[in-house]
Amino acid sequence: MSIASILRTKGGEVVTVPVGMPVQGVVALLHEHRIGAVLVVEGDEPVGIVSERDVVKCLHEKGVAILDAAARTIMTSPIVTATGAESVAEAMEIMTDRRIRHLPVVQEGRLVGIVSIGDLVKRRIEDAENEAGLLKQYISAA
């Protein structure tokens, strides 16, 4: 099962913010869209990612004044990406090794979506349930 198959089901919408957006605005978007990360763009080019972890870390280290700072000041950069051709297992390995929970998907240099660890786990569970169902059918037919 590939990442592209997850995006076909989930869709390719990615919430992005400009590098200059105040962190307070980023937090509002995370809440509004019920997501854990947004991509930070300069023009059309993704240059970083801001996750809930980034916000919490900076709030702890710098206090509430960080809410007025620009997204670029707290973003993680460079971005770790995957392609749609990578398998769910490969994506999970990347996320585990890099200790990240969101993976932007790029195809031919163009951003086509983003997957979270939750998306990958959900797909693995669905695949396991489908396989179990097929095995039950096979056993009962024998």
JORA-V935325 format. One record per helix or strand of 3 or more residues. SS is the DSSP state (2 for helix, 1 for strand). FROM is the first residue (numbers start at 1). LEN is the number of residues. If there is no record, write none. Layout:
ss=SS from=FROM len=LEN
ss=SS from=FROM len=LEN
This chain:
ss=2 from=3 len=8
ss=1 from=16 len=3
ss=2 from=23 len=11
ss=1 from=37 len=6
ss=1 from=45 len=7
ss=2 from=52 len=11
ss=2 from=64 len=5
ss=2 from=71 len=3
ss=2 from=88 len=11
ss=1 from=102 len=6
ss=1 from=110 len=7
ss=2 from=117 len=25
